[in-house]
Amino acid sequence: MNALTIFLGALGPGSYVLIGLAILLLFGGKKIPELMKGLGSGIKEFKNAAKEEENKDSKKDDTTTKE
């Protein structure tokens, strides 16, 4: 087991609630949807970039096998 699994396994439901409340207090109710929207668009952009790289690699492999 890695350290992250051990750490997350040690947290109970009450701990998650406290962490959520701390985040709510730090950022406020209006900022959290904006943060999540930014996080979601960042993940979407990352996935698109990964797909583009995968397509480039597959096209590169196709051209090298044809020669």
ABEGO torsion letter per residue (X at the ends): XBAAAAAAAABBAAAAAAAAAAAAAAAEAAAAAAAAAAAAAAAAAAAAAAAAAAAAAAAAAAAAAAX
